[in-house]
């Protein structure tokens, strides 16, 4: 078994007791099912016919007179009811256990996928549709329950049923058992013919369904742009094309399955015809009783049921494998920086804030190098502004500091320790982020502020809000700190969302701070207010500010100018202006 498929078996292992219970219930059902034809056989052969009762049933009423015949029929009828009730009870219990186990497997694998997706890099998420990823979590995660409960377990139970009933039939009549067995290899031939086509069609359908959901998610997430550019008719046609293509693939997969099921039924009909022919001739010849033929017919139907289940499960297997392939493809994908085997610990579990970039190079997975031999030493409490044209590598450099990626060559040191020697949790605990887009979650205001510090007290939350100058507008909200925001925080202005983001970062209390264009979307007045709100945040922290505006940059202790993945200038505002280099040209462009 490949490593990636072991990921699925590890998910199922905690539920082994429920699986054992399900197997036990199924085997009990098979044994009870073996008894179901016997009351009818005894009525036909012993109550209506003239055969004696088997040795173990001599205690039952005799069938040699009318009153004994009535008593025997009554007893056997009651026995058939008891057998039926026992069988239904076992099946009901099996259904109950199966339903609960199926949901647990679905939720467990979905949770595993959800946790794994949160660990993957931002680069991965930028290249994958969130709609497709959500489909894998909510729908494709059912593949494990489908494989175990819809394919593997039914096939094992069907195989056990075949062996038990085949043994009984052989004991009854070996020649007739051999006769009806000649059709069984045809089931394997049909699986060999139809399964590849079913698997291919099912996988293509699942992939296209992911694309369809991804397109819907993209349009809804970008609705203002879609409406502003009058794109709804075009997007609707695009969605219809995807839906029609998806439906066409669904019909192809369903058509193949229909042909497969029809072929299986035809083989079963051939087996029944052989049984009626051979068994009928033996009854006419007097070598088999009518009751025995009845049991044979019932058992053969019970055999063909598992056989059809074994073969028809190939259709379900194809669909489940298609979904499982998408799940293990995701679980097998690893692009997050690995934790070291023996991570080092920072003194007092908190950095002083000294950051050193030592001959740093970075290239993406496609081999394209975007940072080239960067060297920079930042002292604790220093404010560094990173400026440069778009694509210069500013955000990439800060992503390396937060260890969203690892350097391709060189080192990034925090207090003299290589980031790769620290655990990811320790690295992230030292870095606070304030982004250009202050994302709000559909939680209360206080929960949004405390998102990076879930154990924060009410007093500390309110103190952080006060430092971020957010108290005045929070008090105007319907329920104050208890007001629940919508998913995008649309009830708040850009400046208000940014203040909540500042409060969240203050409460995070990380010694290293990254401000990524925190005021670029704001007007000059709001920017001035927010910069005053940020001052308490940066006063005691090592701070990196990615910005274009002079009003933000000139306050830095040092300005680092980047271009094409290299540091081309370092200095103070006035010094860099006087040099007439790239920084001077950028400032001139802004003033114009």
Buried (B, 14 or more C-beta within 10 A) or exposed (E): EEEBBEBBEEBBEEBEEBBEBBBBBBBBBBBBBBBBBBBBBBBBBBBBEEBEBEEEBEEBBBBEEEEBBEBBBEBBEEBBEEBBEBBEBBBEBBEEBBEEBBEBBBEBBBEBBBEBBEEBBEBBEEEBBBBBBBBBBBBBBBBBBBBBBBBBBBBBBBBBBBEBBBEBBEEBBEEBBEBBBEBBEBBEEBBEEBBEBBBBBBBBBBBBBBBBBBBBBBBEEBEEEBEEEEBEEEBEEBBEEBBEBBEEBBEBBBEBBEBBBEBBEEBBEBBBEBBBEBBEEBBEEEEBBEBBBBBBBBBBBBBBBBBBBBBBBBBBBBBBBBBBBBBBEBBEBEEBBEBEEEBEEBEEEBBBBBBBBBEBBBBEEEEEEBBBBBEBEBBBBBBBBBBBBEEBBBBBBBBBBBBBBEBBEBBBBBBEBBBBBBBBEBBBBBBBBBBBBBEBBEBBBBBBBBBBBEEBEEEBBBBBBBBBBBBEBBEEBEEEBEBBBEEBBEBBEBBBBBBBBBBBBBBBBBBBBBBBBBBBBBEEEBBEBBBEBBEBBBEEBBBBBBBBBBEBBBBBEBBBBBBEBBBBBBBEBEEBBEEEBBBBEBBEEEEE
